[in-house]
Amino acid sequence: MATIKTVGNSGQISLGKEYAGRHVLVDQIDEGVWLIKAGSFVPDSEAWIHSPLVSAELDRAIIWAEENSPGESSLDELEAKVKK
């Protein structure tokens, strides 16, 4: 939800008391455009990737990708597999 805030004379913007004491990542995407992410050490929106289950799946996927070179795909064969 978009909210209009006013930058104070000191250059600060209040995000609200619910964020008091929290860490935020501020990324300037472009001149006058910022992306703000709340989080601890990792942004909250990216913390899921560090869960043990996801981390194990990623490790397996990386090992598989290292052992299997990319090759050409047949769209007809892939479509047939999906329809099974």
Buried (B, 14 or more C-beta within 10 A) or exposed (E): EEEEEEEEEEEEEEBEEEEEEEEEBEEEEEEEEEEEBBBEEBBBEEEEEEEEEEEEEEEEEEEEEEEEEEEEEEEEEEEEEEEE
